[in-house]
Structures are given as C-alpha cells and as structure tokens.
Amino acid sequence: PERHAALPYHRLPWGHVGVVVQFRDHDLVPRTPLPAQCPGEVEGQRGHVGAEGDLVRVGAQVTLCDQDSLRQDIEGRILATGLREEVRFVSGAVAELPEQIPGSSFDLIFLRRGLCGMRYEEARQVVRRLLLELRIGGKLYVSILGLHSELGDRYPSADVRIEDRYSQLAPEMMRKYGIQGPVCLYSERNLFLLLLDAGASVLRTMTTTYGNVKGVAVRV
C-alpha cells in the first residue's frame, strides 16, 4: 500500500499544513532524524515547488496543502515542473483541516510555524489530530517560532505560563516581520510538553541558532 507524509509549505500566514507525500514503497520514507530544512521551507517564498520533486524521484506522490486562494499559483507551478501526475493540491489549514485529508496513514507530517497563531490548548488538539493521521510509528516534525528568538524581545507574554501565553509581539517586531495578530511563542521545553500532552512519544527537540524550536515525535 502507498504510504504518506505531510510536509511544510511556506512561511506565512499562519495555519497551513503544507505538503502531503504518499510513498509507494515504505522503505523509501526518509529516515533523517530532524532535517535542517524541509521541502518548501524557503524564506519569503510562497507557492514554491522545489524539493518536493526530490521526493517524487524516489517514488512519492505529493499533495500540497494550503489556503484555497493560492490554488491557481500552486497548480501553475506544479504544471511548470512537469509533475502533474505526481503532485496535486488540496485546500487545508492547520486550524481548519478537512474532515479527511486525502491519503490517510501518513508516514511523516511536517508542520511549520502554524501552531504559533493559536492558543496552547488549540495547538495541543491540532497536534493530536495530526498524530491520528499518522500510521503507528509515523513521525511528526514541528518547527515553531521560539520564545528566545528575536521575536521574543519585549514580548508581553514572555513570563506567562504556556497555557495562558497568547499576545501580540512588541510593536517593533510586529512591524519588522508583518505579524499583526496574537501569537504563542515556545521554548524548547514548551514544545516538548506540547507533543507529550498530545499523546506523542518525543524523539528529539532542538533550538536553532536563531532561537526557533524544532521537534520530532512518533505516534505510538
């Protein structure tokens, strides 16, 4: 049977699942513990179709998940790559996932930054939902904006417990990054507890040079 993975798509706005990959041969599922950069994770790019082609070349069917307003742009880029048979687009956002994401029992799910735009409890529910989309042993990769990154400078909720942390960034950070709504920034420990609270077995967490936080967990 085909196997599946969901991978991240682009930088902003918040709330997009990313790319869903179906592996025809389970033995071809990438085994990298925690990639430094995921397919489509290119700063400032939207509608990017690039590294997903590498997955196609090892026997993957790819589904790009994002807001419906980007459909025309994304489908145009899919056609331009010549991967129409291997790559498809599905509307979907982290906070508004379809009842059933096409192709269940994913091998991998990559979620990039979408959790920051929601409160901790909502994020926990989303992570739990995504875990249930994985096969047993499937892995969830999360990349999230860090409390100890530049975004945390004068962040009003910096000293608030994670369950209640949710506010706008400092005005200068809002202007610099164009993030207008309230966000929940995470420490590495916060992300570890989020994955644990959602019912995952946490394999690894790390803080990047720029202070953002990444983690990988497995469905057990």
Buried (B, 14 or more C-beta within 10 A) or exposed (E): EBBBBBBBBBBBBBBBBBBBBBBEEEEBBBEEEBBEEBBBBBEEEBBBBEBBBEBBEEBBBBBBBBBEEBBEEBBEBBEEBEBEEBBBBBEBBBBEBEEEBBBEBBBBBBBBBBBBBBBBEBBBBBBBEBBEBBBEEBBBBBBBBBBBBBBBEEBEBBEEEBBEBBBBBBEEBBEEBEBEEBBBBBBBEBBBBBBEBBBBEBBEBBBEEEBBBBBBBBBE
